[in-house]
Amino acid sequence: MANPSTTGPSGIGSEVLRRTHSLNTGSATTTLITVDTDMIVTLLSVIITNQNTSDRNFYLQIFPDGGGQCVIARGVIPPSSTFVFNEKVVLTETDLLKLECDSPDHDIYVSYIEQEFE
């Protein structure tokens, strides 16, 4: 099936609230969501907490169609602080949502709506 964001739904499908998380995330890039075929994901929120004792940088990224990165949020989280990204963003099949941090000790919680089209 073609990308549902460009061809539209068939009228048959489902819509489910979901969540994912990553605790004590390391200092690498973590894939949070991989959108499957015939799916649309709408991000509701991404919550990132710095459990470390010093400032830490982060990059919240989307890889459209699994290709090059598009940074949708970046910044510095002070020690023992939280960053909340609650902009609504639509991801379609083969898109990836990733978080890159420059040190360990990040907790991440993501809530989203997953829509399936048949």
N, C-alpha and C positions, 0 to 999 in steps of 0.2 A: 504494500500500500504506500502511496505517496505521503509526504510529510503532512500531517493533519493541520498544521498551522497555515498551509497554503492551499489545501484542497477542501478544507471544511469537513465537518463530521458527517457521518452517514445517518445520524439519528439514533444509532444504537451504541450503547457504551455504559460506562460506570464512572462514578466520581467518589473518591475515597480520601479522607484526611489521613495523612501519614506523618511520621517523624523519623529522624535518624539522629545519631549522636556519635561523638568520638571523645573519649575521656583520656586525659594525660597525653594528648596528641604531641607527637615529636616535632622536631625542627625540619620537617620536610613538607612536601606537598601531599595533602590528604584528599582523596576523591570522596566527596560526600554524597553525590547523586549521579547516577548514570541513567539517562532516560532511554527506556526501551522503545522498540518499534511500536507504532500505533498509540503512543502515549503523549500526553501533554502534562507538564508539571508547572504549577504556579507556586512560587515561593511565598510563604507567609512571613517567616522570620528566620534569621540566623543569629544566634546568640553565642558570643565568643567571650570566655572568661580567662584572664591571665592569672594563673595560679603561682607564677614566679615572683621573685622579690625585686625584679627590675623591669624597666620598660621593655616591651616587645612589639616588633613590627608584624603586621599581617597583610595579606593580599587575598581578597575574596574574588575568585575568577570563574568565568564561564568560558568553556571551550565549545563554541557553536559548531554543530555537526562533527564534533570530535577533533576539530582543527585548531587553529591558532587561538591564543588566549585573549579574552576581553576582561580587563580588571573592572569590577563593578563597585568595589570598595577597598580602600586601603587606609592604613593609619597606624598609630601607636597606641597600645593599650597600657596604661600605667599598672604598677604592681597591684595585685588583688582587685582589679577592676574588670568591668564588663562592657563590651561593645554590642549594641543591638542594631542589626540591619533589618528594617521592616518595610522596605520598598517591595512592591509586588512586581515580580519578574517572571516571565513565561519562558520555559524551556521546552524544546520539542525533541523528537526522537534523535538519538545519537549525541545530544548535548551532554556536557559534563559540568558539574559544579564542584569546584575544588577550593581548598583553603591552603595557602602557603604561609607558614610561620617561621620566624628566624630563631626560635628556640623551643625546647620542650615545655610541657606544663600548661597547655591550653585545653580547656574543656569547650566542646562545641555542641550545640543543640539546634537542629533544623526542623521546622514544621512546614508542611506543604500540602497542597491538594494535587492528587494524581488522577488524571482523567484518561480513560481508555476508550478508544474508538475502534469499532469493527467495520 
